[in-house]
Amino acid sequence: MADCYLMLGSNLGDRAGYLSKGLQSIRNSAGIELLEISSVYESDPVDYLDQPKFLNLAAKIRTMIGPLLLLRVLKSIETQVGRVPRETSHEREFDVDIIFYGNMEVDSESLVIPHPRAHQRRFVLEPLSEIAAEFVHPVFVKTVGELLTECPDESHVDKITDLHLPLENSDGL
């Protein structure tokens, strides 16, 4: 069993609805236990800037599924929830990334863990810090909280205090 951290995001259509459906699909997947989720954060796009703002949240799961199979499961969930294929870094209905898979490092053609740009992205570190501030990045050997403090990304990331997804309360998980 491994504890993993995921980042979920949406910037098209019913953004909160896509996040809710994605969380529910993750929760209902065989071999995955949804343990905790962060608050929802709204952030400016990164890389390709001509697109709507994102809603993002971090999720902690426990799984016995290996990292490559987990990636396939999550990509299938993206499709089920309504993601339409587009160019990398462009808008999307729903997106899930594996940020950490325990302390494992993976470097394959289809998957790199830890996520290679997580430490440079405030929209990842803010929600992740809420649920895993003390988690130590296996490559940089710094906590998520330390990485957030050192993050060079100055884009706006705002915690949405009045948005409550159905699975947002960890007591209900």
ABEGO torsion letter per residue (X at the ends): XBBBBBBBBBABEBAAAAAAAAAAAAAABBGBBBABBBBBBBBBBBGBABBBBBBBBBBBBBBABBAAAAAAAAAAAAAAAGBBBBBBGBBBABBBBBABBEABBBBBAABBOBBAAAAABAAAAAAAAAAAAABBBAAAGBBAAAAAAABABABBBBBBAABBBAAABAAAX
